[in-house]
C-alpha cells in the first residue's frame, strides 16, 4: 500500500528532515521524492510505502498535519487509492 504526502509553504531549513523523520518513526518507507523551491516557496511530493506502518494511517496523517501546523506549512498525507480516485474522470 502506498500514500502520497504533499508539503507546501515558505522554505526553511529542516522540512524534508522533519517529514522523513516522522515517516521513519512509523516504519514508513520513502519511495520517491520530488521537491522544488520557487523563490521562497517550498513544494514537495513524496510517494511512500505504508504497508508496514506501525500506527493506523489516519493517525499518521493527523500527526503529519500537526507537524505542518507547527512549522507553518500545509502537509497532507493521502492514501494512494483516494488520490487515484480523485484524479479519475
Helices and strands as residue ranges (DSSP letters): E 2-10, H 15-25, E 29-38, E 41-49, H 57-71, E 74-79, H 80-86
